[in-house]
Amino acid sequence: MRLPPFAAVPYEIINTKVFAGLTGSAVKVLVVCLGKPKIPYTDPFYRTNTWTFPYREAQRYGIAAGTFRRCIVELETAGFIETVRPGLAFEDQRRATLFRLSDRWKEASAKIRIASKTEPNRFNCGVKLTPRLAMVAPILESWGPL
């Protein structure tokens, strides 16, 4: 008997402060992202494999377009995914965004600290952050421009 397709979240991801800082919707998007490469997690090409995740697919999982955009930014900020090629939606030209999984979350998990909720940086400009985003914003600051 063969198992149906599934997406597993490894314990090495679950047991990090970066993962704990994600919103519920971002976790839902991350689970889908982890299932995108159709090869085993231990395969060396798992993280180099690129894939798309269009808005229509996110809607099938019950995620609104605005929430999906925020989740993608949150996952990129946390270091779980990275954009390989930005998408394009201009009149007759359409091109899907290409993503791939990233290991930057491991570096982030080692360096994480909880920032002051009003600590100014390029992401919040002195505006009050949610506690979850306050955890990951300083990490992205240290990585420099995207």
N, CA, C and O of each residue as an XYZ file, in Angstrom:
584
protein
N       0.848     -1.179      0.000
C       0.000      0.000      0.000
C       0.891      1.240      0.000
O       1.827      1.346      0.793
N       0.595      2.154     -0.879
C       1.357      3.387     -0.999
C       0.652      4.515     -0.260
O      -0.571      4.636     -0.325
N       1.425      5.345      0.445
C       0.855      6.481      1.157
C       0.488      7.604      0.185
O       1.147      7.782     -0.839
N      -0.557      8.355      0.507
C      -0.874      9.517     -0.320
C       0.187     10.597     -0.120
O       0.916     10.562      0.871
N       0.288     11.559     -1.046
C       1.276     12.636     -0.882
C       1.042     13.403      0.419
O      -0.097     13.633      0.826
N       2.138     13.790      1.059
C       2.038     14.559      2.296
C       3.262     15.460      2.415
O       4.259     15.264      1.721
N       3.177     16.437      3.290
C       4.303     17.339      3.563
C       4.649     17.218      5.038
O       3.805     17.460      5.901
N       5.863     16.851      5.321
C       6.316     16.706      6.702
C       7.133     17.930      7.107
O       7.899     18.474      6.311
N       6.959     18.348      8.342
C       7.759     19.436      8.891
C       8.774     18.797      9.832
O       8.396     18.264     10.875
N      10.059     18.844      9.477
C      11.079     18.205     10.308
C      11.180     18.855     11.687
O      10.936     20.052     11.840
N      11.540     18.051     12.688
C      11.689     18.558     14.054
C      12.777     19.627     14.149
O      12.700     20.509     15.005
N      13.785     19.560     13.286
C      14.833     20.578     13.338
C      14.269     21.964     12.997
O      14.853     22.975     13.384
N      13.160     22.020     12.290
C      12.480     23.286     12.021
C      11.515     23.614     13.158
O      11.484     24.744     13.644
N      10.740     22.641     13.573
C       9.726     22.865     14.607
C      10.350     23.338     15.917
O       9.766     24.172     16.610
N      11.515     22.824     16.264
C      12.139     23.130     17.546
C      13.008     24.388     17.526
O      14.005     24.456     18.244
N      12.646     25.380     16.718
C      13.410     26.628     16.670
C      12.539     27.792     17.107
O      11.314     27.744     17.004
N      13.190     28.838     17.595
C      12.472     30.047     17.981
C      11.924     30.760     16.749
O      10.894     31.429     16.826
N      12.602     30.622     15.622
C      12.136     31.256     14.392
C      10.779     30.673     13.995
O       9.860     31.417     13.653
N      10.651     29.355     14.040
C       9.381     28.701     13.715
C       8.302     29.102     14.717
O       7.160     29.360     14.337
N       8.667     29.153     15.993
C       7.710     29.531     17.033
C       7.215     30.956     16.845
O       6.119     31.291     17.296
N       8.001     31.798     16.188
C       7.622     33.184     15.972
C       6.728     33.407     14.766
O       6.256     34.524     14.552
N       6.485     32.369     13.971
C       5.639     32.516     12.787
C       4.163     32.609     13.168
O       3.731     32.043     14.172
N       3.406     33.325     12.358
C       1.959     33.367     12.545
C       1.367     32.043     12.064
O       2.038     31.275     11.375
N       0.133     31.780     12.420
C      -0.530     30.540     12.010
C      -0.634     30.407     10.501
O      -0.431     29.325      9.951
N      -0.951     31.504      9.837
C      -1.058     31.463      8.373
C       0.292     31.193      7.735
O       0.376     30.470      6.742
N       1.350     31.767      8.293
C       2.689     31.542      7.747
C       3.098     30.079      7.917
O       3.762     29.514      7.047
N       2.708     29.473      9.021
C       2.999     28.052      9.223
C       2.280     27.223      8.162
O       2.845     26.280      7.608
N       1.025     27.588      7.888
C       0.255     26.875      6.864
C       0.944     26.987      5.500
O       1.044     25.998      4.775
N       1.415     28.180      5.150
C       2.109     28.387      3.881
C       3.439     27.630      3.884
O       3.818     27.044      2.870
N       4.147     27.638      5.009
C       5.419     26.915      5.096
C       5.229     25.420      4.867
O       6.039     24.795      4.184
N       4.189     24.848      5.419
C       3.935     23.413      5.226
C       3.736     23.110      3.743
O       4.254     22.116      3.234
N       2.991     23.960      3.057
C       2.799     23.769      1.612
C       4.135     23.916      0.889
O       4.444     23.137     -0.013
N       4.927     24.912      1.283
C       6.235     25.137      0.652
C       7.161     23.942      0.851
O       7.884     23.563     -0.071
N       7.150     23.348      2.035
C       7.994     22.183      2.299
C       7.599     20.985      1.445
O       8.422     20.112      1.169
N       6.340     20.949      1.031
C       5.876     19.859      0.178
C       6.052     20.116     -1.304
O       5.810     19.220     -2.113
N       6.469     21.317     -1.684
C       6.619     21.661     -3.102
C       7.681     20.840     -3.815
O       7.389     20.277     -4.870
N       8.914     20.743     -3.285
C       9.891     19.886     -3.969
C       9.417     18.431     -3.873
O       9.151     17.935     -2.778
N       9.317     17.782     -4.968
C       8.805     16.403     -4.984
C       9.929     15.389     -4.821
O       9.926     14.330     -5.449
N      10.888     15.731     -3.968
C      12.005     14.837     -3.681
C      12.169     14.769     -2.160
O      11.668     15.648     -1.459
N      12.849     13.763     -1.635
C      12.993     13.625     -0.176
C      13.733     14.811      0.461
O      14.587     15.435     -0.168
N      13.395     15.101      1.698
C      13.989     16.204      2.449
C      15.499     16.057      2.572
O      16.215     17.057      2.621
N      15.987     14.835      2.621
C      17.415     14.580      2.783
C      18.195     14.661      1.474
O      19.425     14.625      1.497
N      17.523     14.767      0.352
C      18.176     14.861     -0.950
C      18.961     16.172     -1.041
O      18.444     17.212     -0.634
N      20.195     16.156     -1.563
C      20.992     17.391     -1.661
C      20.340     18.468     -2.540
O      20.613     19.655     -2.362
N      19.489     18.067     -3.477
C      18.852     19.030     -4.371
C      17.529     19.567     -3.831
O      16.859     20.346     -4.508
N      17.145     19.162     -2.623
C      15.866     19.578     -2.037
C      15.747     21.097     -1.959
O      14.694     21.652     -2.276
N      16.811     21.770     -1.543
C      16.763     23.223     -1.373
C      17.105     23.996     -2.636
O      16.881     25.206     -2.682
N      17.633     23.350     -3.652
C      17.948     24.049     -4.897
C      16.805     23.945     -5.907
O      16.800     24.642     -6.921
N      15.851     23.082     -5.625
C      14.694     22.894     -6.494
C      13.798     24.136     -6.425
O      13.420     24.559     -5.332
N      13.457     24.718     -7.566
C      12.598     25.908     -7.574
C      11.167     25.512     -7.901
O      10.922     24.497     -8.553
N      10.209     26.343     -7.430
C       8.797     26.066     -7.635
C       8.018     27.367     -7.552
O       8.527     28.385     -7.083
N       6.784     27.319     -8.012
C       5.900     28.481     -7.940
C       4.826     28.233     -6.893
O       4.532     27.091     -6.540
N       4.246     29.323     -6.404
C       3.145     29.230     -5.453
C       2.208     30.400     -5.769
O       2.269     31.444     -5.120
N       1.340     30.215     -6.771
C       0.461     31.312     -7.189
C      -0.658     31.601     -6.186
O      -1.002     30.766     -5.349
N      -1.210     32.800     -6.295
C      -2.294     33.222     -5.413
C      -3.489     32.264     -5.477
O      -4.116     31.983     -4.455
N      -3.796     31.774     -6.650
C      -4.943     30.852     -6.785
C      -4.742     29.585     -5.971
O      -5.687     29.056     -5.386
N      -3.526     29.109     -5.936
C      -3.251     27.916     -5.129
C      -3.396     28.232     -3.643
O      -3.920     27.420     -2.881
N      -2.938     29.401     -3.238
C      -3.086     29.816     -1.834
C      -4.562     29.930     -1.473
O      -4.952     29.574     -0.361
N      -5.379     30.416     -2.384
C      -6.821     30.526     -2.132
C      -7.448     29.157     -1.933
O      -8.393     29.020     -1.156
N      -6.937     28.137     -2.624
C      -7.454     26.778     -2.433
C      -7.211     26.280     -1.013
O      -7.951     25.434     -0.510
N      -6.170     26.809     -0.368
C      -5.871     26.436      1.017
C      -6.547     27.365      2.013
O      -6.306     27.261      3.216
N      -7.384     28.267      1.534
C      -8.127     29.163      2.410
C      -7.345     30.384      2.859
O      -7.626     30.942      3.920
N      -6.373     30.804      2.073
C      -5.547     31.958      2.413
C      -5.862     33.093      1.450
O      -5.733     32.936      0.236
N      -6.273     34.233      1.988
C      -6.595     35.401      1.173
C      -5.317     35.983      0.564
O      -4.218     35.734      1.062
N      -5.464     36.755     -0.510
C      -4.313     37.302     -1.231
C      -3.429     38.171     -0.328
O      -2.207     38.029     -0.346
N      -4.027     39.060      0.450
C      -3.249     39.924      1.337
C      -2.509     39.141      2.404
O      -1.354     39.434      2.712
N      -3.177     38.146      2.967
C      -2.549     37.291      3.977
C      -1.408     36.502      3.353
O      -0.359     36.326      3.972
N      -1.609     36.032      2.141
C      -0.573     35.266      1.443
C       0.673     36.121      1.220
O       1.793     35.658      1.435
N       0.478     37.370      0.788
C       1.623     38.269      0.592
C       2.394     38.456      1.897
O       3.623     38.388      1.910
N       1.673     38.691      2.993
C       2.327     38.874      4.294
C       3.067     37.604      4.727
O       4.154     37.680      5.299
N       2.478     36.448      4.454
C       3.112     35.174      4.824
C       4.410     34.958      4.048
O       5.404     34.505      4.614
N       4.403     35.280      2.764
C       5.610     35.122      1.949
C       6.718     36.024      2.489
O       7.864     35.594      2.618
N       6.377     37.272      2.805
C       7.369     38.199      3.368
C       7.869     37.670      4.710
O       9.066     37.719      4.989
N       6.965     37.170      5.533
C       7.342     36.640      6.848
C       8.268     35.437      6.711
O       9.241     35.322      7.455
N       7.980     34.539      5.770
C       8.820     33.356      5.576
C      10.181     33.725      4.992
O      11.190     33.107      5.332
N      10.215     34.722      4.122
C      11.501     35.198      3.600
C      12.306     35.875      4.702
O      13.516     35.672      4.807
N      11.641     36.670      5.513
C      12.303     37.357      6.625
C      12.871     36.350      7.621
O      13.977     36.530      8.130
N      12.125     35.309      7.894
C      12.562     34.283      8.843
C      13.629     33.366      8.250
O      14.297     32.644      8.990
N      13.799     33.384      6.931
C      14.835     32.584      6.293
C      14.413     31.203      5.851
O      15.269     30.358      5.586
N      13.113     30.943      5.764
C      12.652     29.620      5.324
C      12.590     29.492      3.808
O      12.836     28.414      3.268
N      12.266     30.581      3.116
C      12.202     30.559      1.654
C      12.943     31.771      1.106
O      13.219     32.724      1.835
N      13.259     31.726     -0.175
C      13.824     32.896     -0.846
C      13.274     32.967     -2.263
O      12.952     31.953     -2.883
N      13.181     34.183     -2.747
C      12.691     34.412     -4.102
C      13.857     34.262     -5.064
O      14.879     34.934     -4.926
N      13.699     33.378     -6.037
C      14.729     33.160     -7.045
C      14.528     34.142     -8.192
O      15.482     34.750     -8.678
N      13.277     34.293     -8.618
C      12.932     35.213     -9.699
C      11.594     35.845     -9.383
O      10.603     35.133     -9.215
N      11.539     37.189     -9.297
C      10.258     37.833     -9.006
C       9.264     37.654    -10.149
O       9.643     37.537    -11.314
N       8.009     37.637     -9.794
C       6.962     37.484    -10.788
C       6.677     38.789    -11.508
O       7.220     39.842    -11.172
N       5.825     38.694    -12.492
C       5.481     39.851    -13.303
C       4.009     39.752    -13.673
O       3.560     38.718    -14.169
N       3.273     40.799    -13.440
C       1.869     40.839    -13.833
C       1.593     42.228    -14.395
O       1.139     43.120    -13.678
N       1.871     42.400    -15.682
C       1.704     43.696    -16.327
C       1.022     43.494    -17.669
O       1.604     42.931    -18.596
N      -0.201     43.954    -17.762
C      -1.022     43.844    -18.972
C      -0.973     42.437    -19.547
O      -1.544     41.519    -18.959
N      -0.305     42.244    -20.682
C      -0.308     40.920    -21.318
C       0.882     40.059    -20.892
O       0.991     38.907    -21.310
N       1.762     40.602    -20.074
C       2.931     39.849    -19.618
C       2.669     39.286    -18.225
O       2.425     40.035    -17.280
N       2.719     37.988    -18.108
C       2.531     37.336    -16.810
C       3.618     36.291    -16.630
O       3.913     35.494    -17.520
N       4.201     36.332    -15.436
C       5.252     35.370    -15.109
C       5.154     35.079    -13.618
O       5.094     35.999    -12.803
N       5.139     33.822    -13.270
C       5.017     33.425    -11.864
C       6.338     33.640    -11.130
O       7.414     33.521    -11.716
N       6.239     33.958     -9.844
C       7.419     34.087     -8.997
C       7.985     32.699     -8.718
O       7.242     31.761     -8.431
N       9.298     32.582     -8.805
C       9.965     31.316     -8.490
C      10.566     31.405     -7.086
O      11.253     32.371     -6.753
N      10.301     30.402     -6.284
C      10.819     30.331     -4.923
C      11.683     29.092     -4.779
O      11.642     28.183     -5.608
N      12.465     29.075     -3.713
C      13.165     27.856     -3.287
C      13.301     27.911     -1.773
O      13.243     28.982     -1.169
N      13.479     26.759     -1.176
C      13.659     26.687      0.275
C      15.067     27.159      0.626
O      15.993     27.038     -0.176
N      15.211     27.692      1.819
C      16.479     28.252      2.257
C      16.851     27.699      3.631
O      15.987     27.270      4.396
N      18.134     27.716      3.925
C      18.625     27.298      5.242
C      18.983     28.490      6.119
O      19.564     28.307      7.189
N      18.651     29.706      5.695
C      18.990     30.886      6.488
C      18.321     30.865      7.857
O      18.788     31.545      8.771
N      17.244     30.108      8.025
C      16.572     30.027      9.320
C      17.480     29.412     10.375
O      17.333     29.703     11.562
N      18.423     28.561      9.953
C      19.362     27.964     10.914
C      20.267     29.045     11.494
O      20.506     29.082     12.701
N      20.766     29.920     10.630
C      21.592     31.040     11.074
C      20.773     31.971     11.956
O      21.248     32.445     12.988
N      19.540     32.226     11.539
C      18.663     33.118     12.291
C      18.351     32.530     13.662
O      18.310     33.253     14.657
N      18.136     31.240     13.712
C      17.800     30.590     14.969
C      18.957     30.703     15.962
O      18.737     30.816     17.167
N      20.179     30.673     15.456
C      21.349     30.779     16.327
C      21.535     32.207     16.845
O      22.072     32.405     17.935
N      21.091     33.207     16.066
C      21.326     34.605     16.428
C      20.115     35.313     17.019
O      20.204     36.482     17.394
N      18.988     34.621     17.106
C      17.740     35.309     17.437
C      17.775     35.969     18.815
O      18.328     35.434     19.776
N      17.185     37.110     18.866
C      16.972     37.815     20.123
C      15.658     38.556     19.979
O      15.246     38.886     18.867
N      15.013     38.812     21.068
C      13.742     39.519     21.005
C      14.041     41.007     21.058
O      14.618     41.505     22.025
N      13.641     41.707     20.007
C      13.897     43.143     19.904
C      12.859     43.917     20.695
O      11.771     43.423     20.990
N      13.226     45.133     21.025
C      12.266     46.029     21.646
C      11.130     46.232     20.656
O      11.370     46.312     19.451
N       9.907     46.316     21.141
C       8.765     46.421     20.235
C       8.775     47.708     19.430
O       8.125     47.782     18.388
N       9.501     48.730     19.888
C       9.563     49.981     19.132
C      10.989     50.304     18.699
O      11.296     51.451     18.374
N      11.861     49.293     18.694
C      13.232     49.506     18.257
C      13.230     49.874     16.776
O      12.764     49.088     15.952
N      13.747     51.064     16.420
C      13.678     51.457     15.017
C      14.624     50.637     14.146
O      15.770     50.387     14.520
N      14.140     50.229     13.003
C      14.957     49.576     11.993
C      14.276     49.811     10.655
O      13.236     50.468     10.601
N      14.835     49.294      9.589
C      14.275     49.618      8.279
C      12.922     48.960      8.018
O      12.256     49.304      7.041
N      12.501     48.026      8.866
C      11.231     47.355      8.645
C      10.079     48.023      9.376
O       8.956     48.043      8.873
N      10.344     48.569     10.555
C       9.220     49.144     11.291
C       9.278     50.656     11.388
O       8.279     51.279     11.748
N      10.427     51.277     11.076
C      10.576     52.736     11.093
C      10.049     53.337     12.398
O       9.470     54.424     12.386
N      10.239     52.655     13.500
C       9.786     53.139     14.790
C       8.340     52.806     15.096
O       7.857     53.126     16.182
N       7.635     52.171     14.168
C       6.246     51.775     14.374
C       6.232     50.516     15.223
O       7.131     49.683     15.115
N       5.229     50.375     16.056
C       5.153     49.220     16.951
C       4.985     47.928     16.149
O       4.092     47.816     15.309
N       5.860     46.954     16.423
C       5.794     45.654     15.760
C       4.969     44.681     16.578
O       4.822     44.842     17.789
N       4.437     43.680     15.915
C       3.820     42.585     16.654
C       4.951     41.801     17.317
O       6.074     41.821     16.813
N       4.695     41.117     18.420
C       5.768     40.362     19.079
C       6.429     39.339     18.163
O       7.634     39.107     18.262
N       5.659     38.733     17.280
C       6.230     37.725     16.385
C       7.214     38.352     15.403
O       8.308     37.824     15.198
N       6.835     39.473     14.794
C       7.732     40.121     13.851
C       8.903     40.778     14.553
O       9.974     40.911     13.961
N       8.731     41.190     15.789
C       9.823     41.797     16.545
C      10.953     40.792     16.752
O      12.108     41.184     16.916
N      10.631     39.513     16.744
C      11.652     38.487     16.931
C      12.539     38.341     15.697
O      13.741     38.114     15.830
N      11.970     38.465     14.507
C      12.737     38.169     13.299
C      13.275     39.391     12.580
O      14.191     39.247     11.770
N      12.756     40.588     12.829
C      13.213     41.787     12.123
C      14.705     42.055     12.315
O      15.370     42.386     11.333
N      15.273     41.933     13.517
C      16.712     42.189     13.663
C      17.586     41.218     12.887
O      18.698     41.569     12.490
N      17.112     40.030     12.669
C      17.888     39.041     11.941
C      18.053     39.476     10.501
O      19.154     39.416      9.954
N      16.973     39.910      9.883
C      17.041     40.335      8.501
C      17.907     41.577      8.370
O      18.599     41.743      7.365
N      17.881     42.443      9.358
C      18.756     43.626      9.365
C      20.213     43.199      9.223
O      20.972     43.818      8.478
N      20.605     42.146      9.931
C      21.986     41.717      9.917
C      22.380     41.090      8.585
O      23.569     41.029      8.268
N      21.409     40.621      7.792
C      21.719     40.005      6.496
C      21.939     41.033      5.400
O      22.465     40.704      4.337
N      21.546     42.263      5.645
C      21.707     43.309      4.626
C      20.542     43.306      3.653
O      19.521     42.671      3.915
N      20.682     44.016      2.518
C      19.561     44.124      1.574
C      19.219     42.782      0.937
O      20.087     41.932      0.739
N      17.935     42.609      0.620
C      17.487     41.355     -0.009
C      17.829     41.308     -1.460
O      17.523     40.325     -2.135
